């Protein structure tokens, strides 16, 4: 674990103090939990997006080589 220092406004500090008392954990742990939750939500968004598009092309008959040649035909590649 790495140590860091941050500056926060008084309102945020008071909020963190209240949360730490309610949960019975340190302010540092409240901050770590919040960051972890935010990271997980970002991961969930990505996974949901992948689920939404998974299988979209499963019924398409596509020759990748022909497709790429068509895309590049104006470049002479």
PATOR-83922 format. One line per 2 residues: number of its first residue (from 1); for each residue x, y, z of N, C-alpha, C, O. Coordinates in steps of 0.1 Angstrom, whole numbers, plus 5000, padded with zeros to 4 digits. Each point is the difference from the previous one (the first is absolute). Layout:
REM PATOR-83922
NUM) X,Y,Z,X,Y,Z,X,Y,Z,X,Y,Z | ... .
This chain:
REM PATOR-83922
1) 5008,4988,5000,4992,5012,5000,5009,5012,5000,5010,5001,5006 | 4986,5009,4987,5007,5013,4999,4994,5011,5008,4987,5000,5002 .
3) 5021,5008,5004,4995,5012,5008,4999,5012,4991,5009,5002,4992 | 4980,5006,5010,4999,5012,4992,4994,5011,5009,4994,4997,5011 .
5) 5006,5015,4985,4994,5011,5007,4991,5008,4991,5004,5002,4988 | 4984,5001,5017,4991,5008,4991,4995,5012,5008,5000,5000,5013 .
7) 4995,5010,4980,4994,5011,5006,4985,5000,4997,4996,4999,4988 | 4995,5002,5022,4986,5001,4997,4994,5011,5008,5006,5005,5010 .
9) 4982,5000,4985,4994,5011,5007,4993,4995,5013,4999,4988,5003 | 4997,5022,5005,4995,4997,5014,4987,4991,4999,4999,4991,5008 .
11) 4992,5012,4983,4988,4993,4998,5003,4985,4998,4993,4991,5005 | 5016,5006,4986,5003,4987,4996,5007,4993,5012,4997,4988,5003 .
13) 5011,5018,5004,5006,4994,5012,4990,4997,5011,5000,4989,5006 | 4990,5020,4996,4989,4997,5009,4992,4988,4996,4997,4992,5008 .
15) 5000,5007,4979,4993,4989,4995,5008,4987,5002,4994,4990,5005 | 5019,5010,4993,5008,4988,5002,5001,4996,5014,5000,4988,5004 .
17) 5000,5022,5005,5001,4998,5015,4987,4993,5004,5000,4990,5007 | 4988,5015,4988,4987,4994,5003,5000,4985,4995,4995,4991,5007 .
19) 5008,5007,4981,5000,4987,4994,5009,4990,5007,4996,4989,5003 | 5016,5016,5002,5009,4991,5007,4994,4996,5013,5001,4989,5005 .
21) 4992,5020,5002,4994,4997,5013,4988,4991,4998,4999,4990,5008 | 4993,5012,4982,4988,4992,4997,5005,4985,4997,4994,4991,5005 .
23) 5016,5008,4987,5004,4987,4995,5010,4993,5010,5003,4988,4999 | 5003,5020,5010,5010,4995,5009,5013,4997,4994,5007,4990,5004 .
25) 4997,5018,4986,5012,4998,4993,5008,5013,4999,4994,5011,5003 | 5018,4989,4993,5008,5012,4999,4995,5009,4988,4994,4994,4991 .
27) 5010,5018,5009,4997,5009,4989,5008,4995,4987,4994,5000,4989 | 5018,4995,5013,5007,4994,4989,4993,4989,4994,5000,4998,4988 .
29) 4994,4993,5020,4992,4989,4995,4988,5004,4992,4996,4994,4990 | 4997,5016,5015,4989,5006,4993,5004,5005,4986,4993,4997,4990 .
31) 5018,5009,5009,5005,5005,4987,5004,4989,4991,4996,5000,4989 | 5011,4989,5017,5004,4989,4992,4987,4993,4995,5000,4995,4988 .
33) 4990,5003,5020,4988,4993,4996,4993,5008,4988,4995,4994,4991 | 5005,5019,5011,4994,5009,4990,5007,4998,4986,4993,4999,4990 .
35) 5020,5001,5011,5008,4999,4987,4998,4986,4994,4998,4999,4988 | 5002,4991,5021,4997,4986,4995,4987,4999,4993,4998,4994,4990 .
37) 4991,5012,5017,4987,4999,4994,4999,5007,4986,4994,4995,4991 | 5013,5016,5008,5000,5008,4988,5007,4992,4989,4996,5000,4988 .
39) 5015,4993,5015,5007,4992,4991,4992,4988,4995,4999,4997,4988 | 4993,4997,5021,4992,4989,4997,4988,5004,4991,4997,4993,4991 .
41) 4998,5019,5011,4989,5005,4992,5005,5002,4985,4993,4997,4991 | 5019,5008,5008,5006,5002,4987,5002,4987,4993,4997,4998,4988 .
43) 5007,4992,5019,5002,4986,4995,4986,4994,4996,4999,4994,4989 | 4991,5008,5019,4987,4996,4997,4995,5006,4987,4993,4993,4992 .
45) 5009,5020,5006,4995,5006,4988,5007,4994,4988,4993,4997,4990 | 5019,5000,5010,5007,4994,4989,4995,4986,4998,4997,4996,4988 .
47) 5001,4996,5022,4995,4987,4999,4985,5000,4994,4997,4991,4992 | 4995,5018,5013,4987,5001,4994,5000,5004,4986,4992,4995,4992 .
49) 5016,5014,5004,5002,5003,4986,5004,4989,4991,4995,4997,4989 | 5014,4995,5016,5005,4988,4993,4989,4990,4999,4998,4994,4989 .
51) 4994,5004,5022,4988,4991,4999,4990,5004,4990,4994,4992,4993 | 5004,5021,5006,4990,5006,4990,5004,4997,4986,4991,4999,4991 .
53) 5022,5001,5006,5004,4998,4986,5005,4986,4997,5002,4996,4988 | 4999,4996,5022,5005,4986,4998,4991,4992,4991,4988,5000,5002 .
55) 5017,4994,4987,4992,4992,4991,4994,5008,4989,4992,4994,4992 | 5010,5019,5007,4993,5007,4989,5004,4995,4986,4991,5001,4991 .
57) 5021,4995,5008,5005,4996,4987,4999,4984,4998,5006,4995,4990 | 4989,4998,5019,5001,4985,5000,4993,4994,4988,5005,4989,4995 .
59) 4985,5017,4999,4993,4994,4988,5005,5006,4987,4995,4997,4989 | 5015,5011,5011,5005,5006,4988,5011,4992,4994,5009,4994,5007 .
61) 4990,5004,4980,5011,4993,4993,5010,5011,4995,4996,5007,4991 | 5015,4993,5014,5010,5010,4997,5014,4994,4998,5004,4993,5009 .
63) 5002,5010,4980,5014,4996,4998,5008,5012,5004,5000,5010,4993 | 5007,4989,5018,5008,5011,5004,5010,5006,4990,5002,5012,4999 .
65) 5004,4979,4994,5010,5005,4990,4993,5008,4989,5005,5011,4996 | 4984,4985,4999,4993,5008,4990,4995,5013,5006,5001,5010,4993 .
67) 4994,4990,5019,4995,5012,5006,5012,5010,5001,4998,5012,4997 | 5013,4984,5008,5011,5009,5001,5005,5005,4987,5003,5012,4998 .
69) 4997,4979,4992,5004,5005,4986,4991,5010,4995,5004,5010,4994 | 4983,4989,5009,4990,5010,4995,5002,5013,5007,4999,5011,4994 .
71) 5005,4988,5019,5002,5013,5008,5012,5007,4994,5001,5012,5000 | 5009,4980,4996,5013,5006,4996,5002,5002,4985,5010,5005,4995 .
73) 4979,4992,4997,5002,5000,4985,5004,5014,4995,5007,5001,4990 | 4988,5010,5017,5004,5013,4995,5014,5004,5003,5005,5009,4994 .
75) 5002,4983,5015,5013,5003,5003,5010,4991,4992,5012,5002,5001 | 4983,4989,4991,5009,4991,4992,5007,4990,5008,5011,4996,4996 .
77) 4984,5000,5016,5008,4990,5008,4995,4986,4998,5004,4991,5006 .
